[in-house]
Amino acid sequence: MKDLIVKHKTFGEGKVCAVEGNRVSVSFADAEKIFSAEHFFDFFTTDPETAETLKREIDAELEAERQRERERKRKEEEEKREKARLLEEEARRPMVERREAARLIEEERLRKKEEERAQEEFARRKELLEKLKSYGFEGFLHTTEFENFRKIIESGYLRSRTDLKNAGARFIDRADLRVLGNTDTGIKNFARFYYRFGTPTNFDAHYSRPVTLVFDEALIFEKDVEFSLGNAACYHSYQTKSAGIALECDWACVFEEGDPKKSKYLPEQSKDISEDEEKKERWKRMFAKVKRLRNAEFLYPEKVPVSRIVRVYFPFKEDMEEAKSFCGASLRPKLVSDISKFEFFRWGAR
């Protein structure tokens, strides 16, 4: 289904990215656009075989969407009948009892609604986790200096910047002070993680003895976690608790490898672009978006216990051996020396 070639009457040739419900996402040379599935072939042409494959996929998605709508209406009808039954019972009771009954009914209705919402959110988070894994996701990643790692193990927690500040803790800070100064205070209340190795932020930081902690993927199901659809320090990035919204993020761009300036999501920097100020500015905006997406973050409130660590990567074997001296027996088997996880880093003095 993915990457089928189609041609729009106005926008030209593009690749089908996804078919979800009544929407078809198509990536063109300069942008990704969403079209109505029902009227898709009114605007697109393609070869017969591709058209047949696409039509089957669209029909299946539309049928699934109709099924969801039927299920929603069925639930609404059930709620109406149940409410009518309860109201009929209330009419037979004294006023005080009826008021109390109405309060209890409303509480029960809200409880069921919250339960359904929680179940839906859980399903969406499972779906999001599977999508992340399809791009090679190992777990939630936090990179720090070796001495900070020692303190994390000693304290038993990876803490948010605010939590560390309130505790008067001292640590080696590799954050860009200009970026940090513009970061929303609320973001500093979270422990922050990346989804991938080799983010542009890691590349820009100058580590001397970096350590990357990989935390349990099951953190995604914890209460009050948030998904930042881009670098959380950037005001253009959107933070949400909804996995449904997070699923709409362009995860292919988030996990894209290589130099961001050579991203497939950018037009080539031809002579034509370099001499055209408007095109140059447009290229810069698109590059900023790619870089921001590659820095997408997972936010965990306050602090995470080190018991949730599933792996720790070191670029240098001697650092891994030293870490064994202060890591407990349960953590030692999870220590791994692998320089390939740090290939995009700029190194400071050791």
N, C-alpha and C positions, 0 to 999 in steps of 0.2 A: 504493500500500500504506500509506504513512505517513498518519497523521491520520484513518484510518477510524473512524467512531463506532460504539462497541459499548456494551452495557449489561449490567453484572454484577448478579447476583441480590442481592448484599449491598452492594457498593460503589457501585452506581449507574452513571451514564454516564461513559465514558472514551474516550480516543483511543489507537489502536494506534500505538506508537512504532517497534517493530521486531519481526521474526520471525527468530530465529537458532537453527538446529538444532531442539531440542525445547522452545524457550522462546519465549514471546510476551510482550513488554513492553507494558504498558498504563498510560497516564498518567491518573490521576484528579485531582480538584480539589486534593487535599492531598498526594498522593504518587504515585510510580511503582511499579507492582508487576509481578512476573513470574509467569506461569502456564505450566503444562504444555500444550504444543501438542496432544498427543494427546487431552486431555480438555477442551480449550478450550470447545467448544460445550455441554458439560454445565453450564457456569456462566454463559455469556454468550448474549445474544439480540441480534439486529440485523435490518435489513431484508434481504430475499432477495438483492438484488444485491450488497450489501456482504458478506453471508455467503458467497456464491459466490466473490467475489474473495478474501476472506480464506482460504477453504477451499483454493483453488488454491495460494495462497502457502504455507500451512501444509503441505500435501501435498508441495510441492516441497522445502521445507526438511527435512521428515521423511525424504524419499527421499535427500536429500543427506547427512543424518546417518547413515542406514542404509548408504549407500555408503562413508562414512568408516569406519564400524565394520567393514564387510566388508574394507576395505583394511587396517585395523589387524590383523585376525585373519589375513589372508593373509600379512602381514609376519611375524607371530609364528610361523606355521607354517613359513615359509621359514627363519627363524632356528633353529627346533627341528631341522629336517632338516639344516641346515648344521652345527649343533653335534653332532648324532648322527654325521654323516659324519666330522667331525674327531676325535671321541672314538674312533671305530672305528679310525682311522689311528693314533691315539696308543697304543692297546692293543698295537700291534705293535712299538713302539719300546722301547729300554731306559729305565729309570726316569728317569735324568738328562735324557735327550732329551725324555721325556714331560712332565717338569716345565717345561722350557724352552718346549716347544710350548704347554703350557697357559697360560703367562705371555703368550706372543705372541698366542695366541687371544683372551685377555681384553683385551689392549691393542687389538687390532683391533676387538673388539666395542665397546669404549668409544669408539674413534675414530669408528666408523660411527655410534654413537648420538649423539655430539657433533656430527657432520656433519649428521645428520638434524635435530637440535635447532636448529642454526644455520640450516639451510635453512627450517625452519618459522618461526623468528623473523624471518628476512629477509622472508618472505611476509607475515607479520603487520605488519611495519613498512611495507611497501608499501601494505597495506590501510589502515593508520592514516594514512599520508601522504595517500592519496586522500580519506579522510574529512575530514581537516583542510582540504584544498583545497576541498571541497564547501561549506565555510563562509567561503571567501574568504582562506584562509591564504596569505601572501606569502613567508614564511620565518620564521626564528627572530629575535625582536626583542629588542634590548637598548638601553635609553634611558639616556643619561648627559649630563653637562654638556659644553659645547663644549670647555673646557680639558682635560677628561679625554679627550675624543675626540682632541685633538691629541697627547696622550701615548700613547694607544693606537696611533696611526699611527706615531709615532716609534719605539715599542718593537717594533712588528710583531705584537703580540698583544693580544687581549682576555683579561685574566687574572682568576682567581678572587680573592676577598677575601683568602684565606690566602696565595696566591702574591704578591699585592701587599704584604701585611704582611711576609712573609719577606724580600722584596727591599727593604724600607724605603721603598717608593714613597709619595709624597704625592699625594692626589687630593681633589677636592671630593666630599663624601659627602652624598647626599640621603636616605639610609636613616633610618627612624624608629629612634632609639636604643633605645627601649623594646622594639620588635619585634626589633631586632638582638641585644639582650641575651638574649632568649629563644630565639634561633635556634640549632639544633643545630650543633655545631662541624663535623660532617661536611658539612653543606650549604655551609659557607663554603669548602670545597675545590673547589667547582664554579663555573664561569662560568654565570650564570643568565639565562634568556631567557623571554620571554612568547610566546604564540602569536598574540596579537591586539593591536591598538592600543586605547588608551583604557581600560586596566585601572583598577580602583579604586585600586591603589597609585600609578599614575601621577597620578591625580587628586589624591591626598592630598599628593604631594610638591610642593615649591615650587621649580621650576626657573627659572633666569634665562635660560639659553641652551641649551635642550634639543636633543639630537641623537639620532635613533633609527637604530641600525645594524640592517640586515636581513641575516641570515646565511643561507647556502646551505641549502636544504631537505634536501640530501643528508647533512647532519650527523646526520639521524635514523638513518642506517645505520652510524654509527661505533660502535666498541667502547666499552663502559663508560658510555655515556650513560644517563641515567635520566629517567623521566617522573614529575613530581610532580602528582598528581591534586588540585590545589588549591595555594594558596600554600605554598611549601616551608618557610617560616618557621613555619607553624602545625603544632602537634603532631597536629591532627586529619587533616592531609593525608597521603596514602599515597604513598611513593616506590617505584618499581619499574623494573627493567630490561626487563620483559616488555611487549612491544607488545600481546600478547593481553589482558593485564590493563588496559593503557591504553585499549584499544578499548572497554572497558566504562564508561569515564567518560562523563558526560553532556555531550558536546561542544556540543550545542545551547545549553546553559546557559552554557558557557564563552564562546561567541562571541555571546551575546545582547547586543544594543545597548541603549543608553538607561540611565536611572537604575536602579541595582540595586534601589532601594526600590519601583520600579514594575514589577518583573520579573513575567512571567506565571507564574512558579513560586511566587509568593507569594499568599496570600489577600489580598483588599482590606482596608485598614485602616479598617474600619467602626467606628461608635460602639460596636457590640457587642464588638469586639475590644479597643478602648481601655478599656472598663470591666470587662473580664474578665481578671484577672491571669494565669490559666492560659493563656488564648488569646494574651495579649500575650507571654508568655514563649515560647510555641510559635512565634509569628511572628518573634520575635527570633532564635531558633535557626535557623529556615528562612532568614532574611535573611543570617545569618552564613555559612550554607552556600553561598548564591548568591554572596555576595561572595568567599568562599574559592575557589569554582570559577572565577570570572572571572579570578582571579589564578593559574590553573594555570601551571606552569612546566616548561621543558625544561632539564635540567642536563647541562653538558658538563664533564668532568674537567679541572681545572687551568687550561688556557689554549687559546684558539682563534686560529689565525693570521689576520691581517687579509686574507689572500688569499682567505678564504672569504666575505668580504663581497660581497653582490650589489647592494646599494642602501643609500644613506644619505640620510635625510630631515632637512631643516632647516625650521623654521617661518618663518625669515627669510632673504630672498634675500641680504642682506649677509653673513650667517654662511656661507652656501654659497659665496659668492665668496671670502671669506677662507680657507675650507678648501681651496680650489683651490691656494693658495700652498704648502701643505705636504703635499698628497696627490699620489701618483705619477700618472703618465700613465694607468696602467691603471684607477685608481680614480676619476679626475675625471669620466668619463662617467656614473658611477653616482651622482653627487651630485644630489639633487633638492630643490627648495624647494616644500613643500606644507603650508600651514598647517592643512589639514583633518585631517592625521594627528595633530594636537595639540589638537583642539577640546575635549578633556575636561580639559586641564591647568589647574592653578592656577599663576599666574605669580609668581615672586619678583622682586626688583629686578634690572634689567639694568644 
